[in-house]
Amino acid sequence: MSALTNTESLESLRVAVQERLDDRRAGQATILVGMGTCGIAAGASEVAAAIRSELDKRKLEAQVIGVGCIGMCAREPLVDFQLPGRPRVTYANVKADVVPRLIEEHFVGGQVVTKLALAQMTADGIAPEQELATYQDLPFYKKQLRIAMRNCGMINPESIDEYIAADGYRGLAKALTGMEPDGVIEEMKDSGLRGRGGAGFMTGVKWEFCRRARGTPKYVICNADEGDPGAFMDRSILEGDPHAVLEGMTIAGYAIGAQEGYIYCRAEYPLAIERLKKAIGQAHEYGLMGKNILGTDFSFDLRVKEGAGAFVCGEETALIASIEGKRGEPRPRPPFPAVSGLWNKPSNVNNVKSYSLTPQIILHGADWFKGIGTETSTGTAVFALTGKIKNTGLIEVPMGITLREIIYDVGGGIPKKKQFKAVQTGGPLGGCLPESALDTPVDFDSLTRAGATMGSGGMIVVDQDTCMVEFARYFLTFASAESCGKCVPCRIGGQRLLEVLTRIAEGSGRMEDLDEIGYISTQMQQASLCALGQLTPGPVMASLRFFREEYEAHINEHFCQAGVCKGMFQYEIDQVKCPGCGLCLKVCTVDAISGEKKKPHQINPVNCIQCGACYDVCNLGAIHVRHKESLPVEAEPVAE
């Protein structure tokens, strides 16, 4: 393919590619396999191999294409059959052993295997005679609006042609040939897009600061150092639609006057890095990156920088230090990176989602984008919905949707008829909200007022079996371990806070500890150098605010309502209910259970590590939890 020299050549290519794809779909069957990291982990590679093997064995022809994650991670591996002239049908939780049946009945026989099918896509959204649901009708998708994720799971992420056919690089062409750099910035400002990395700063304003800053060269940086537990939004976009990020960064480069950029992606994302590098190479080949893009005077290039996995490098100044080859530590601000960033030059840092939204804003206009969401939080938000929720996965919803709608309508509610308890938004530095806050709109300002944060897009749901003291301690353990150690409030404060929570969780807490939590948290919030230290107390303070009674029960009654704090309970076997089946004995890894076959067993509390394996395996209810307040109280040792 020769380099594209103008917008007309790009449009001609788009039309030609679309016609080619339409001809292929009309004359040849296509089988799409979800090959994001989640799909591969669930066995998609084996499924794809089985499909190719079965087609070869039967001498059948079809294109087998790997696509990114469409969001339904809980239903992976996902396989879509697109027969000529027929709707695209999705099969969920596909295993290699069902592939022959799918090929025989659907591919050869033309009959949808309805028992295995999830949904179908049609141009008009009408269900076929089998009454198989359309994607638009699935509860998981019904309230979603995909902009940043519009191509994920829909196109081959390793094909620039398919991206171009889906209106790819049209936003860049519009910016380069029809808009001045200041006009691009004004369009971004008018759109109201706020950075999706967590802080929520106005993207267009940040670009303007960088453009006005003195000094050259200038740099465009993408923060893809996604390190939150349970978060995978950026990874999925990079794996499923890498060209959208490249296009957004190139537009940003044009707007601020930069000719070079870096994508900082953690090395734990090998598939994302592989597809990014391939996409950069394709963009160069097509003249959409490099010298004189689309025949204009604008030149721009990108490099991928692999991070070593330090959570603190999600902070922009620590990220910049890492790109420079230094230890990833934050520095005081001001000056901000827009004025003095990479190698002390003006630099613009945005998140993956911010850049992926940019081409659509430029292509469709600011009014279109700000018509979605709320007045102060426009557009859509991407969340990794995880935890005690039926439909775990990746979702993109309009700003302003309520937490209740996300959890119960999109997420399908809490499994096993358990009760909702809390939702953690904003990752390990965010805050948890109780059931009374479920009608809170999901936008930057509403979540902050409620006591949580938007963050970069993690959303973890917990049910009645979760101890909020232990839940807060989990996030605190992560955040304190990830402190770079540069400033004392974060380095020491996080450890002291963790010691207090550990003491409470182990049954040795004092009521004064609650005041101590508040004091340490305030000092960390006011004196820490960067957001990591400032926000580390967030989950602790939120859980203490909304679930104070659980903290007090741990301290005053040595009682953990959820039965997970090991210092407050022990497992016991009901001698009447236990038939001596031996299941619990088999799963115990520390030989804490003894007893003869067909006779009641016993648990030795000295050896028991309270892992809960025996409790989980017993289906007769013979194993129960006994809390400390009902156990004999040991006498306090007398000081000599």
C-alpha positions as a printed NumPy array, in Angstrom:
array([[  0.   ,   0.   ,   0.   ],
       [  1.43 ,   3.404,  -1.009],
       [  1.278,   6.267,   1.447],
       [ -1.913,   8.337,   1.531],
       [ -1.13 ,  11.846,   0.307],
       [ -4.368,  13.728,   0.989],
       [ -7.844,  13.437,   2.455],
       [ -9.267,  12.346,  -0.899],
       [ -6.936,   9.347,  -1.   ],
       [ -7.982,   8.455,   2.562],
       [-11.653,   8.659,   1.637],
       [-11.094,   6.617,  -1.521],
       [ -9.336,   3.964,   0.528],
       [-12.142,   3.963,   3.104],
       [-14.768,   3.391,   0.416],
       [-12.674,   0.7  ,  -1.303],
       [-12.022,  -1.145,   1.953],
       [-15.699,  -0.972,   2.937],
       [-16.737,  -2.388,  -0.417],
       [-14.172,  -5.154,  -0.065],
       [-15.44 ,  -6.015,   3.412],
       [-19.049,  -5.962,   2.208],
       [-18.178,  -8.285,  -0.685],
       [-16.383, -10.616,   1.698],
       [-19.346, -10.736,   4.061],
       [-21.72 , -11.297,   1.167],
       [-19.721, -14.136,  -0.323],
       [-17.656, -15.694,   2.441],
       [-18.385, -16.791,   5.966],
       [-16.523, -15.071,   8.772],
       [-15.92 , -16.413,  12.249],
       [-14.807, -13.903,  14.878],
       [-13.117, -15.041,  18.08 ],
       [-12.66 , -12.746,  21.079],
       [ -8.881, -12.631,  21.431],
       [ -8.374,  -9.993,  24.094],
       [ -6.404, -11.005,  27.171],
       [ -9.63 , -12.058,  28.938],
       [-10.642, -14.277,  26.012],
       [ -7.209, -15.842,  25.692],
       [ -7.133, -16.529,  29.443],
       [-10.509, -18.267,  29.135],
       [ -9.264, -20.531,  26.316],
       [ -9.948, -18.558,  23.125],
       [ -6.662, -19.636,  21.52 ],
       [ -7.639, -23.3  ,  21.865],
       [-11.123, -22.544,  20.518],
       [ -9.705, -20.691,  17.49 ],
       [ -7.333, -23.585,  16.801],
       [-10.226, -26.058,  17.046],
       [-12.277, -23.967,  14.59 ],
       [ -9.455, -23.86 ,  12.034],
       [ -8.833, -27.582,  12.473],
       [-12.508, -28.449,  11.983],
       [-12.763, -26.262,   8.882],
       [ -9.656, -27.867,   7.396],
       [-10.906, -31.349,   8.18 ],
       [-14.213, -30.673,   6.433],
       [-12.542, -28.677,   3.614],
       [-14.678, -25.65 ,   4.418],
       [-13.652, -22.063,   3.742],
       [-14.115, -19.203,   6.182],
       [-12.126, -16.303,   7.521],
       [-11.269, -16.811,  11.189],
       [-10.442, -13.433,  12.707],
       [ -9.353, -12.5  ,  16.2  ],
       [-11.032,  -9.398,  17.648],
       [-10.698,  -7.494,  20.907],
       [-12.899,  -7.708,  23.99 ],
       [-16.509,  -6.68 ,  23.395],
       [-16.957,  -6.226,  27.133],
       [-18.686,  -9.424,  28.233],
       [-15.636, -10.838,  29.978],
       [-17.73 , -13.197,  32.113],
       [-18.961, -14.945,  28.949],
       [-15.588, -15.531,  27.294],
       [-14.597, -17.235,  25.074],
       [-16.979, -15.491,  22.676],
       [-17.314, -16.694,  19.075],
       [-19.365, -14.93 ,  16.393],
       [-20.592, -16.63 ,  13.216],
       [-21.297, -14.311,  10.273],
       [-22.702, -16.306,   7.348],
       [-23.351, -14.536,   4.027],
       [-26.693, -12.745,   4.12 ],
       [-27.411, -13.82 ,   7.691],
       [-27.276, -11.999,  11.045],
       [-24.082, -12.171,  13.069],
       [-24.684, -14.603,  15.937],
       [-22.628, -14.76 ,  19.13 ],
       [-21.93 , -17.906,  21.12 ],
       [-20.748, -17.507,  24.713],
       [-18.529, -19.615,  26.984],
       [-17.462, -21.661,  23.975],
       [-15.157, -24.587,  24.624],
       [-13.142, -26.479,  22.041],
       [-15.284, -29.601,  22.416],
       [-18.456, -27.847,  21.166],
       [-16.792, -26.488,  18.014],
       [-17.708, -29.52 ,  15.829],
       [-21.372, -29.061,  16.751],
       [-21.285, -25.352,  15.914],
       [-19.637, -26.027,  12.573],
       [-22.041, -28.843,  11.739],
       [-25.3  , -27.191,  12.76 ],
       [-24.644, -23.476,  12.187],
       [-21.913, -23.247,   9.566],
       [-23.019, -26.218,   7.425],
       [-26.686, -26.529,   8.336],
       [-27.424, -22.822,   8.692],
       [-29.296, -23.379,  11.962],
       [-28.498, -21.331,  15.04 ],
       [-27.636, -23.506,  18.036],
       [-30.006, -21.567,  20.273],
       [-29.024, -23.364,  23.478],
       [-25.469, -22.06 ,  23.132],
       [-26.205, -18.726,  21.461],
       [-26.064, -15.454,  23.356],
       [-27.339, -12.868,  20.891],
       [-27.246, -11.677,  17.314],
       [-26.508,  -8.451,  15.486],
       [-28.699,  -7.219,  12.669],
       [-28.721,  -3.943,  10.815],
       [-32.322,  -3.193,  11.85 ],
       [-32.197,  -4.8  ,  15.29 ],
       [-35.044,  -7.229,  14.531],
       [-34.797, -10.669,  16.092],
       [-35.052, -13.652,  13.737],
       [-37.74 , -16.284,  13.927],
       [-35.77 , -18.138,  16.613],
       [-36.438, -15.089,  18.828],
       [-32.772, -14.855,  19.645],
       [-32.089, -11.562,  21.422],
       [-30.309,  -8.77 ,  19.629],
       [-27.335,  -7.085,  21.266],
       [-29.4  ,  -3.946,  21.789],
       [-31.892,  -5.977,  23.828],
       [-29.385,  -7.654,  26.123],
       [-29.564,  -6.061,  29.605],
       [-25.772,  -5.81 ,  29.606],
       [-25.776,  -3.543,  26.529],
       [-29.198,  -1.893,  26.693],
       [-28.053,   1.151,  28.695],
       [-24.547,   1.33 ,  27.27 ],
       [-23.309,   3.836,  24.713],
       [-20.013,   2.861,  23.123],
       [-17.754,   5.657,  21.871],
       [-14.297,   4.937,  23.259],
       [-15.041,   1.207,  22.846],
       [-17.019,   1.509,  19.621],
       [-14.669,  -0.804,  17.673],
       [-13.66 ,  -3.204,  20.444],
       [-14.878,  -6.666,  19.514],
       [-16.225,  -5.382,  16.201],
       [-13.111,  -5.079,  14.025],
       [ -9.787,  -6.829,  13.669],
       [ -7.494,  -4.673,  15.855],
       [ -4.476,  -5.7  ,  13.783],
       [ -5.972,  -4.372,  10.541],
       [ -5.641,  -0.67 ,   9.755],
       [ -7.953,  -1.246,   6.796],
       [-10.823,  -2.27 ,   9.057],
       [-10.202,   0.741,  11.282],
       [-10.259,   3.06 ,   8.268],
       [-13.476,   1.43 ,   7.04 ],
       [-15.008,   2.264,  10.442],
       [-14.332,   5.997,   9.867],
       [-10.827,   5.71 ,  11.241],
       [ -8.455,   8.666,  10.745],
       [-11.277,  10.842,   9.387],
       [-11.062,  12.957,  12.55 ],
       [ -7.341,  13.447,  11.947],
       [ -7.931,  14.348,   8.304],
       [-10.568,  16.898,   9.322],
       [ -8.219,  18.468,  11.873],
       [ -5.204,  18.646,   9.552],
       [ -6.971,  19.985,   6.468],
       [ -9.931,  21.927,   7.82 ],
       [ -8.957,  23.283,  11.228],
       [ -6.208,  25.396,  12.734],
       [ -4.498,  24.047,  15.881],
       [ -6.294,  26.672,  18.   ],
       [ -9.564,  25.583,  16.429],
       [ -8.931,  21.981,  17.453],
       [ -8.27 ,  23.109,  21.022],
       [-11.442,  25.215,  21.078],
       [-13.442,  22.226,  19.83 ],
       [-12.037,  20.079,  22.641],
       [-12.772,  22.793,  25.201],
       [-16.318,  23.23 ,  23.906],
       [-16.905,  19.467,  24.108],
       [-16.39 ,  19.554,  27.872],
       [-14.241,  16.416,  27.801],
       [-12.624,  15.92 ,  31.19 ],
       [ -9.583,  13.686,  31.498],
       [-10.473,  10.062,  32.065],
       [ -7.31 ,   9.273,  34.042],
       [ -8.893,  10.182,  37.368],
       [ -8.351,  13.879,  38.041],
       [-11.071,  15.   ,  35.626],
       [ -9.232,  18.128,  34.432],
       [-10.551,  19.747,  31.248],
       [ -8.687,  18.153,  28.335],
       [ -8.915,  21.144,  26.022],
       [ -7.651,  23.51 ,  28.714],
       [ -4.665,  21.245,  29.349],
       [ -3.893,  21.232,  25.609],
       [ -4.131,  25.021,  25.542],
       [ -1.687,  25.383,  28.432],
       [  0.808,  23.189,  26.596],
       [  0.382,  25.02 ,  23.284],
       [  0.926,  28.401,  24.983],
       [  3.959,  27.196,  26.946],
       [  7.358,  28.391,  25.782],
       [  9.947,  25.949,  24.579],
       [ 10.409,  23.271,  21.956],
       [ 10.218,  20.444,  21.228],
       [  6.884,  19.583,  22.808],
       [  5.704,  16.086,  23.609],
       [  2.429,  14.14 ,  23.657],
       [  2.32 ,  11.37 ,  26.279],
       [ -0.281,   8.645,  26.777],
       [ -0.598,   7.307,  30.316],
       [ -1.376,   3.618,  29.838],
       [  0.178,   2.593,  33.158],
       [ -3.023,   1.004,  34.421],
       [ -2.248,  -0.528,  37.802],
       [ -5.496,  -0.51 ,  39.798],
       [ -6.588,  -3.913,  41.14 ],
       [ -9.566,  -5.066,  39.081],
       [ -9.076,  -2.461,  36.334],
       [ -8.594,  -3.347,  32.677],
       [-10.223,  -0.519,  30.709],
       [ -7.092,   0.893,  29.082],
       [ -5.682,  -2.533,  28.323],
       [ -8.846,  -3.612,  26.511],
       [ -8.972,  -0.467,  24.377],
       [ -5.303,  -0.797,  23.425],
       [ -5.856,  -4.465,  22.55 ],
       [ -9.162,  -3.953,  20.753],
       [ -8.72 ,  -0.613,  18.975],
       [ -5.111,   0.655,  19.101],
       [ -5.478,   2.966,  16.096],
       [ -8.07 ,   5.074,  17.947],
       [ -5.436,   5.963,  20.543],
       [ -2.819,   6.682,  17.871],
       [ -5.247,   8.924,  15.985],
       [ -6.18 ,  10.801,  19.156],
       [ -2.539,  11.361,  20.092],
       [ -1.713,  12.581,  16.583],
       [ -4.561,  15.099,  16.757],
       [ -3.237,  16.25 ,  20.14 ],
       [  0.242,  16.606,  18.641],
       [ -1.122,  18.818,  15.881],
       [ -3.056,  20.93 ,  18.377],
       [ -0.208,  21.619,  20.803],
       [  2.596,  21.8  ,  18.247],
       [  4.358,  18.516,  19.04 ],
       [  6.052,  16.202,  16.576],
       [  6.854,  13.356,  18.943],
       [  5.001,  11.306,  21.511],
       [  5.296,   8.376,  23.906],
       [  2.844,   5.692,  24.982],
       [  3.812,   4.582,  28.485],
       [  2.394,   1.077,  28.907],
       [  3.266,  -1.373,  31.635],
       [  5.183,  -4.446,  30.502],
       [  2.501,  -6.697,  32.059],
       [  0.365,  -5.855,  29.004],
       [  2.321,  -7.731,  26.303],
       [ -0.629,  -8.133,  23.923],
       [ -1.48 ,  -4.428,  24.104],
       [  2.15 ,  -3.52 ,  23.441],
       [  2.374,  -5.939,  20.515],
       [ -0.738,  -4.52 ,  18.867],
       [  0.339,  -0.932,  19.52 ],
       [  3.681,  -1.481,  17.828],
       [  1.998,  -3.188,  14.891],
       [ -0.493,  -0.311,  14.579],
       [  2.31 ,   2.273,  14.618],
       [  4.057,   0.396,  11.819],
       [  0.853,   0.282,   9.754],
       [  0.213,   4.004,  10.3  ],
       [  3.723,   4.739,   9.015],
       [  3.156,   2.548,   5.963],
       [ -0.064,   4.398,   5.12 ],
       [  1.435,   7.852,   5.65 ],
       [ -0.779,   8.494,   8.662],
       [  2.259,   8.866,  10.883],
       [  5.743,  10.172,  10.181],
       [  6.673,  12.961,   7.782],
       [  4.088,  15.19 ,   6.079],
       [  0.988,  13.317,   7.2  ],
       [ -1.698,  13.258,   4.478],
       [  0.472,  15.574,   2.392],
       [  0.424,  18.393,   4.95 ],
       [  3.332,  20.144,   6.655],
       [  2.595,  18.307,   9.905],
       [  4.891,  15.467,  10.99 ],
       [  4.429,  13.272,  14.034],
       [  5.862,  10.039,  15.413],
       [  5.196,   7.778,  18.391],
       [  7.225,   5.387,  20.528],
       [  6.123,   2.817,  23.072],
       [  7.846,   2.936,  26.46 ],
       [  7.385,  -0.165,  28.608],
       [  7.02 ,   0.465,  32.337],
       [  8.193,  -1.925,  35.047],
       [  4.845,  -2.034,  36.851],
       [  5.208,   0.615,  39.557],
       [  1.755,   1.888,  40.538],
       [  3.175,   5.327,  41.326],
       [  4.117,   5.747,  37.66 ],
       [  0.45 ,   6.372,  36.991],
       [  1.212,   9.835,  38.436],
       [  2.269,  11.964,  35.491],
       [  5.55 ,  13.371,  36.866],
       [  6.676,   9.902,  38.02 ],
       [  5.735,   8.545,  34.591],
       [  7.796,  11.256,  32.909],
       [ 10.788,  10.479,  35.137],
       [ 10.515,   6.813,  34.135],
       [ 10.492,   7.679,  30.407],
       [ 13.651,   9.707,  31.009],
       [ 15.315,   6.608,  32.474],
       [ 15.147,   7.813,  36.053],
       [ 13.585,   6.242,  39.129],
       [  9.807,   6.575,  38.888],
       [  9.167,   9.159,  41.595],
       [  6.857,  12.19 ,  41.548],
       [  8.164,  15.706,  41.887],
       [  6.53 ,  18.829,  43.352],
       [  4.19 ,  20.784,  41.098],
       [  4.26 ,  23.524,  39.819],
       [  5.757,  23.589,  37.311],
       [  3.21 ,  21.285,  35.729],
       [  4.175,  19.035,  32.791],
       [  2.326,  21.343,  30.384],
       [  5.041,  23.893,  31.12 ],
       [  8.   ,  21.686,  32.074],
       [  7.55 ,  17.984,  31.485],
       [  9.575,  15.423,  29.557],
       [ 13.211,  16.587,  29.501],
       [ 11.935,  19.872,  30.944],
       [  9.965,  20.594,  27.785],
       [  6.208,  21.324,  27.531],
       [  4.371,  17.977,  27.569],
       [  0.736,  16.955,  27.418],
       [ -0.254,  13.834,  29.384],
       [ -3.66 ,  12.198,  28.909],
       [ -5.194,   8.807,  29.57 ],
       [ -5.916,   6.093,  26.972],
       [ -9.663,   6.772,  27.131],
       [ -9.219,  10.53 ,  26.67 ],
       [ -7.214,  10.006,  23.483],
       [ -9.585,   7.344,  22.127],
       [-12.539,   9.74 ,  22.517],
       [-10.721,  12.593,  20.755],
       [-11.138,  11.471,  17.093],
       [-14.888,  11.063,  17.536],
       [-15.207,  14.525,  19.106],
       [-13.327,  16.14 ,  16.219],
       [-15.217,  14.123,  13.595],
       [-18.73 ,  14.664,  14.994],
       [-18.258,  17.99 ,  16.757],
       [-18.327,  19.331,  20.299],
       [-22.121,  19.762,  20.349],
       [-22.613,  16.07 ,  19.606],
       [-20.347,  15.018,  22.486],
       [-21.684,  17.444,  25.087],
       [-25.198,  16.332,  24.18 ],
       [-24.283,  13.098,  25.993],
       [-23.915,  12.949,  29.763],
       [-24.403,  15.869,  32.158],
       [-23.648,  19.571,  31.977],
       [-20.356,  19.299,  33.883],
       [-19.453,  15.709,  32.944],
       [-20.03 ,  15.239,  29.239],
       [-19.788,  12.087,  27.163],
       [-19.398,   8.544,  28.385],
       [-17.433,   6.76 ,  31.087],
       [-15.735,   3.377,  30.757],
       [-15.738,   1.093,  33.791],
       [-14.321,  -2.297,  34.646],
       [-17.272,  -3.778,  36.518],
       [-16.004,  -6.507,  38.842],
       [-16.597,  -8.176,  42.196],
       [-19.842,  -9.713,  43.436],
       [-21.798,  -8.955,  40.294],
       [-23.39 , -11.29 ,  37.745],
       [-22.168,  -9.579,  34.577],
       [-18.54 ,  -8.796,  35.213],
       [-16.852,  -7.052,  32.328],
       [-16.113,  -3.801,  30.596],
       [-18.902,  -1.264,  30.148],
       [-19.262,   2.202,  28.615],
       [-22.204,   4.247,  29.836],
       [-23.389,   7.869,  29.478],
       [-22.319,  10.13 ,  32.316],
       [-25.199,  10.693,  34.719],
       [-26.432,   7.107,  34.802],
       [-26.973,   6.013,  38.408],
       [-24.998,   3.422,  40.331],
       [-28.218,   1.436,  40.736],
       [-28.7  ,   1.237,  36.961],
       [-25.112,   0.089,  36.434],
       [-25.205,  -2.559,  39.158],
       [-28.692,  -3.968,  38.616],
       [-29.596,  -3.22 ,  34.985],
       [-26.193,  -3.523,  33.304],
       [-24.461,  -5.735,  35.85 ],
       [-27.457,  -7.979,  36.481],
       [-27.384,  -7.589,  40.258],
       [-25.761,  -9.626,  42.994],
       [-25.279, -13.405,  42.454],
       [-26.759, -16.128,  44.645],
       [-29.524, -13.832,  45.934],
       [-27.065, -12.115,  48.265],
       [-27.593,  -8.569,  49.49 ],
       [-25.717,  -5.637,  48.006],
       [-23.424,  -4.01 ,  50.559],
       [-21.148,  -1.454,  48.883],
       [-19.522,  -0.38 ,  45.643],
       [-15.946,   0.861,  45.422],
       [-15.349,   3.421,  42.686],
       [-12.017,   4.962,  41.764],
       [ -9.833,   1.921,  42.408],
       [ -7.573,   1.467,  45.454],
       [ -7.48 ,   5.236,  46.045],
       [-11.231,   5.752,  45.683],
       [-14.071,   5.31 ,  48.112],
       [-16.889,   2.893,  48.83 ],
       [-20.556,   3.862,  48.857],
       [-23.371,   2.027,  50.676],
       [-26.833,   1.01 ,  49.484],
       [-28.268,   4.407,  50.45 ],
       [-26.078,   5.996,  47.748],
       [-27.187,   3.728,  44.889],
       [-29.184,   6.497,  43.229],
       [-26.086,   8.71 ,  42.969],
       [-25.454,   9.822,  39.364],
       [-22.149,   8.578,  38.014],
       [-20.234,  11.717,  37.132],
       [-17.162,  13.477,  38.479],
       [-18.916,  15.914,  40.79 ],
       [-21.743,  13.717,  42.097],
       [-19.413,  10.889,  43.115],
       [-17.081,  13.327,  44.878],
       [-19.978,  14.842,  46.821],
       [-21.169,  11.363,  47.779],
       [-17.758,  10.474,  49.25 ],
       [-16.149,   8.503,  46.401],
       [-14.282,   9.368,  43.21 ],
       [-14.614,   8.647,  39.511],
       [-10.969,   7.621,  39.296],
       [ -9.796,   6.   ,  36.104],
       [-12.748,   3.613,  35.898],
       [-12.554,   0.729,  38.374],
       [-15.871,  -0.302,  39.95 ],
       [-15.905,  -3.164,  42.458],
       [-19.177,  -4.452,  43.938],
       [-19.268,  -6.304,  47.267],
       [-22.073,  -8.188,  48.988],
       [-23.138,  -9.068,  52.525],
       [-20.26 , -11.524,  52.931],
       [-17.664,  -8.747,  52.747],
       [-16.122,  -7.249,  55.866],
       [-15.611,  -3.545,  55.233],
       [-12.688,  -3.39 ,  57.667],
       [-10.867,  -6.119,  55.773],
       [-11.973,  -4.596,  52.442],
       [-10.366,  -1.262,  53.36 ],
       [ -7.288,  -3.048,  54.687],
       [ -6.871,  -4.875,  51.369],
       [ -6.7  ,  -1.642,  49.375],
       [ -4.507,  -0.012,  51.992],
       [ -2.088,  -2.947,  51.832],
       [ -1.777,  -2.435,  48.081],
       [ -1.444,   1.359,  48.186],
       [  1.084,   1.457,  51.018],
       [  3.219,  -1.21 ,  49.324],
       [  3.209,   0.822,  46.102],
       [  4.46 ,   4.014,  47.771],
       [  7.7  ,   5.125,  46.134],
       [  8.975,   6.23 ,  49.558],
       [ 10.089,   9.678,  48.477],
       [  7.923,  11.612,  50.961],
       [  7.51 ,  10.791,  54.659],
       [  3.719,  11.298,  54.938],
       [  3.058,   8.62 ,  52.34 ],
       [  5.908,   6.254,  53.23 ],
       [  5.36 ,   6.275,  56.995],
       [  1.712,   7.302,  57.153],
       [  0.556,   4.435,  54.967],
       [  2.394,   1.894,  57.127],
       [  1.051,   3.365,  60.388],
       [ -2.481,   3.39 ,  58.971],
       [ -2.082,  -0.231,  57.9  ],
       [ -0.867,  -1.181,  61.385],
       [ -3.982,   0.352,  62.961],
       [ -6.339,  -1.43 ,  60.551],
       [ -4.516,  -4.722,  61.001],
       [ -4.833,  -4.377,  64.766],
       [ -8.579,  -3.79 ,  64.464],
       [ -9.036,  -6.686,  62.034],
       [ -7.168,  -9.043,  64.357],
       [ -9.332,  -8.179,  67.346],
       [ -6.819,  -6.035,  69.239],
       [ -8.244,  -2.653,  68.324],
       [ -9.078,   0.201,  70.678],
       [-11.679,   2.92 ,  70.271],
       [ -8.871,   5.47 ,  70.192],
       [ -7.753,   3.815,  66.95 ],
       [-10.683,   5.409,  65.127],
       [ -9.424,   8.868,  66.064],
       [ -5.922,   7.77 ,  65.098],
       [ -7.171,   6.777,  61.634],
       [ -8.635,  10.244,  61.165],
       [ -5.463,  11.99 ,  62.339],
       [ -3.077,   9.982,  60.135],
       [ -5.394,  10.287,  57.142],
       [ -5.609,  14.066,  57.469],
       [ -1.822,  14.394,  57.642],
       [ -1.379,  12.179,  54.563],
       [ -3.998,  14.085,  52.581],
       [ -2.463,  17.46 ,  53.393],
       [  1.253,  16.709,  53.252],
       [  1.881,  13.922,  50.733],
       [  3.758,  14.887,  47.585],
       [  1.446,  13.275,  45.046],
       [ -2.037,  11.843,  44.659],
       [ -0.947,   8.367,  45.723],
       [ -0.258,   9.487,  49.285],
       [ -3.049,  12.04 ,  49.298],
       [ -5.68 ,   9.495,  48.271],
       [ -4.377,   6.366,  50.023],
       [ -6.63 ,   6.986,  53.071],
       [ -9.698,   7.311,  50.796],
       [-11.062,   3.74 ,  51.076],
       [-10.417,   3.672,  54.836],
       [-12.135,   6.98 ,  55.511],
       [-15.092,   6.098,  53.276],
       [-15.621,   2.702,  54.93 ],
       [-15.313,   4.311,  58.38 ],
       [-17.822,   6.982,  57.408],
       [-20.466,   4.612,  56.06 ],
       [-19.74 ,   1.427,  58.049],
       [-18.502,   2.738,  61.401],
       [-20.632,   0.177,  63.234],
       [-18.494,  -2.613,  61.78 ],
       [-15.318,  -1.005,  63.106],
       [-16.92 ,  -0.584,  66.532],
       [-18.124,  -4.209,  66.528],
       [-14.583,  -5.381,  65.753],
       [-13.227,  -3.318,  68.638],
       [-15.906,  -3.62 ,  71.312],
       [-17.417,  -7.037,  70.612],
       [-14.575,  -8.79 ,  68.765],
       [-17.22 ,  -9.526,  66.172],
       [-16.817,  -9.629,  62.373],
       [-20.257,  -9.65 ,  60.813],
       [-18.98 , -11.273,  57.603],
       [-16.887, -13.846,  59.471],
       [-13.682, -13.181,  57.554],
       [-11.387, -11.515,  60.112],
       [ -9.464, -14.538,  61.319],
       [ -8.565, -13.177,  64.729],
       [-12.222, -13.07 ,  65.743],
       [-13.611, -16.496,  64.947],
       [-12.877, -20.142,  64.525],
       [-14.447, -22.885,  62.463],
       [-16.23 , -25.688,  64.315],
       [-17.928, -28.895,  63.194],
       [-21.426, -29.617,  64.438],
       [-21.139, -33.098,  65.894],
       [-24.817, -33.797,  65.206],
       [-24.896, -32.713,  61.573],
       [-21.536, -34.146,  60.524],
       [-21.917, -37.588,  58.838],
       [-18.175, -38.132,  58.555],
       [-18.113, -37.982,  54.753],
       [-14.498, -36.798,  54.762],
       [-14.861, -33.979,  52.22 ],
       [-13.596, -31.369,  54.645],
       [-10.664, -33.57 ,  55.629],
       [ -9.614, -33.92 ,  52.002],
       [ -9.509, -30.173,  51.309],
       [ -7.694, -29.214,  54.51 ],
       [ -4.064, -28.515,  53.573],
       [ -2.738, -28.168,  57.132],
       [ -4.124, -31.375,  58.69 ],
       [ -6.3  , -29.432,  61.117],
       [ -9.258, -31.829,  60.659],
       [ -9.364, -35.347,  62.071],
       [-11.961, -38.094,  62.477],
       [-12.888, -41.552,  61.361],
       [-14.995, -42.271,  58.302],
       [-18.752, -42.076,  58.944],
       [-18.127, -40.496,  62.346],
       [-18.211, -36.797,  63.227],
       [-14.959, -34.988,  62.556],
       [-13.207, -32.304,  64.622],
       [-11.175, -29.178,  63.825],
       [ -8.041, -28.452,  65.825],
       [ -8.095, -24.641,  66.284],
       [ -4.34 , -24.588,  66.89 ],
       [ -3.558, -25.922,  63.413],
       [ -6.468, -24.246,  61.589],
       [ -5.441, -21.32 ,  59.392],
       [ -9.103, -20.336,  58.821],
       [ -8.845, -20.512,  55.057],
       [-12.511, -21.483,  54.783],
       [-11.964, -24.397,  52.389],
       [-13.803, -26.804,  54.665],
       [-16.697, -24.375,  55.106],
       [-17.024, -23.985,  51.329],
       [-16.954, -27.713,  50.557],
       [-19.457, -28.803,  53.211],
       [-22.927, -28.883,  51.654],
       [-24.685, -30.105,  54.8  ],
       [-24.136, -26.997,  56.907],
       [-22.154, -29.01 ,  59.452],
       [-19.322, -26.455,  59.614],
       [-20.088, -23.1  ,  61.146],
       [-18.309, -19.998,  62.369],
       [-18.072, -19.279,  66.067],
       [-17.131, -15.749,  67.042],
       [-14.864, -14.657,  69.842],
       [-17.538, -13.157,  72.033],
       [-18.972, -16.649,  72.471],
       [-15.575, -18.241,  73.137],
       [-13.951, -18.525,  76.545],
       [-12.059, -15.303,  77.266],
       [ -8.431, -15.826,  78.126],
       [ -7.167, -14.014,  81.204],
       [ -4.896, -11.036,  80.586],
       [ -1.285, -11.83 ,  81.441],
       [ -0.137, -10.304,  84.722],
       [  2.81 ,  -7.972,  84.37 ],
       [  5.756,  -8.983,  86.499]])
